[in-house]
Amino acid sequence: MVKKNLVNANSVVVVSGGGRGITAQCVIRLAERSKCKFILLGRTSVEAALPAWSESATDELEMKRRIMEDMTASGEKPLPAKIQKTYKSIVARKEIRETIAAVQQAGGYAEYVSVDIADQQAVQEKLVEPVFRLGPVTGIIHGAGNLADKLIEKKTVQDFETVYSPKVNGLQTLLAAVPAKQLDFIVLFSSIVGFFGNVGQTDYAIANEILNKSAYLLKRKNPDCHVISINWGPWEAGMVTPQLKRAFEERGVEIIPVETGARMLLQELMPQGGDPQSLAERPVQMVVGTPPALPTEAGSAELKQYQIHRQLSLEANPFLYDHRIGEKAVLPATCAATWAVHAIEQMYPGYFFHYLSNYRVLKGIVFDESLADEYVMDIKETAKSASGEIDFKALIWSKNARGRTLYHYTIEVRLGKSVLPAPMLPLVALSENELISGKELYANGTLFHGPAFQGVRRLLKVNKGELVMECVLPEVAAKVQGQFPVITGNPFFYDAIVQGVLIWAQYVYQAPCLPSRVDMFEQFKAVPADTPVIVELKVVSQSETSVVTNVTVQDQTGAVCVRITNLEGTISPQLNRLIGAKTAPVGAG
C-alpha cells in the first residue's frame, strides 16, 4: 500500500536551520497543510530579550541607529563591527520568534532548540526533553548551512569547516540522534552548486555533493523511508546575497520564488492529485532550477601551466587486479592517457576533447616496491587558436627512492569549443563465422586481462596485414574503477581496442606485444557498456620487434566512434614467460 502523505497532524519533524530563511518558510507552509509538530534546531540563542524598540524598527538603517544609541548610552564604543554583530543577532531572534508564531497560527506547533548542529552530544541531550513530550520523531528536514565564498586559493581551513561542518557533520549528528529506520522521510536541502559547481564555492559544492551521495546510501539502507536530496537553485530568500544573486543571474540562473519552492517540497511530502508513486519509484535526488551556463576560458593569449600531484595505490584501484603482467599489477597505458585528458577537461569547462597526439609510454607504472610515494603531472598550454582550440602538453613523472627523476608518460591534447561530428564509413564486411571467441583468447593466455578488461567478444579475421574483431565491454562498477573513473573517456574500453595488437602479434610472431606510442587518438562517440562495436586494425609497418597499425572502431550504424593513427606496439618474445599463448591463437590463413 502506498503511503500518500508522509506528514500529518501526529508527525514530529526535526528541522535543522528551521528557525530562519527558506527552511523556515517551508516549515510554515508544511504546518498550514499538515498541522504537525516541529523541533527547530539552530545556533542562535533566543533566551535574551529583544529591545523594546525592535518591534517598531524594521528598517536596517533605523535599527542600526538605535543600536548605536544604546551602546553610546551604556558607555560602550559603537564600533561598526559590534553594531553589525548586534544587528544580526536581533534580526535572527526576531525571525525565529516570528517563525514559531507563524507555525502556531497555521495550526501546527513548533519548539526552538539552540544548539550547534555539528555537536553530536549536545544535539542528543537537547532532543531528549522535547521528544519525550511531543513523541517519536517521524521525519527530518536538514536545511542548516553556511557560506564563506572566496576563490579557492584564498580559502582557509576555518572557511572550509564553517561551510562543511553544518552540512555533513550536521547530517551525521541528526542520524545519530534519530535512527533512520524509525523515520517516514529524510529531506536534505542540497544545492545546484553541488551538482554544477560555482566559482568561489568549492567547499559548498563539496558539502552539498556529499549530501547528494549520502541520500543514495541512506535510501539503499532504508528502503521504506522516503529519502530525497533537493538540489535547490537560489531562492528569493535565504543565503543568497544581492551579489550572489547578480552572479547567478549573469549565468542565466533563475531565482526560485519562495512560494514555488515551498510548494515543491509539499508535493514531495504531501502529494496532491494523481496516484502517488511508491517509495521505491520516487527519485532520491532532484535538481530544482535552471542549470548555470558553463564558464569558458577567458581566451587570454598568455599560456598557462599547472602541476597536479597524485598518490596511487593498488588498494584504491581494484581494476589493477585484472591487469597483471606476471604477478605484478601494471597501470594500463590507456589509464595514464585518460588521467591526463580528464585532468585537462575538468580545468576547462565548456571545452570538449578533440584528440590526443604524440602519446609515448616512457616507463610504465608498476604497483610493487618501485611504486613512488607521489606522481606529478605537469600540464602546460602550448598554443591557442583564434577559433577556440587550445593545445596542451602533459608529462607524468616521479622520483624514486634515490631521488632520481623517472619520466613515465608524455602526451599532447587538444580541446575545442565544439563537439567533433562522427564520420560515417561503410560498415566493415564481416564473416559469418568467428575464428575464435574472446573467452578462449582470455583463457588460453593470448590475452592476460581479467574481467574488467575482457572486451573482446570474438575474433573475425586476422592475417599479416589486418585484424577484425567484435568488442563488447561489460559494465565496470564505479568502485572497481578507483582513481581512473569513466568520464568522457573510458580507459577500460580503450584497452580492449588495443588488445587487437596483442592478438595480431601472437598470430604473426608468436610473441606478446605491449603498446608504446600513439601518434593520434580521436574519439567521436562514447561507446556504452554492453554495446557491440567492430574494431578494424590495419598494419602500416611491421618487424620482429614492433608493429604500427591504424585502428577504426565503428558502431552498428557505420559511425566512427574511435580512430587511432599509428598505434605502435613493442613485440618482445621475452614476455612469453609472463604472458602470451605458447602457440598461435588461430590457424594460419
Protein Blocks (a to p, Z undefined) as FASTA:
>chain_A
ZZfblcdfkbccddehklgcjllmmmmmmmmmnopacddddfbdckbccdfklmmmmbfk
lmmmmmmmmmmmnopacdfklmmmmmmmmmmmmmmmmmmmmmmmnopacddddddfklmk
lmmmmmmmmmmmnopcfbdcdfbdcdddddfklpcfklmmmmmmmmmmmmmmmmmmmcfk
lpfbdcddddfklmnopehilmmmmmmmmmmmmmmmmmmmmmmbccddddddddfehjbd
fklmmmmmmnopacddfklmmmmmmmmmmcgeijdddfklpcfbdcedjdddddddehia
bdcdddddddddfklmmmlmmmcghjbccddfklmmmmmmmmmmmmmghiacfbdchiac
fbdcdddfklcfbdcdddddfbdcfkopacdddddddddfkopacdfbdcdddddfbdcd
ddddddddddfbdfbdfklmmmnomamcdfklmmbfbdfbdcfkbccdddddddddfkln
mmmccfkbcfklmmmmmmmmmmmmmmmnopacddfbdfbdcdfbdcdehiacddddddfb
dcfkbccdddddddfkopafbdcehiacdddfklmmmgccfbdfbdcZZ
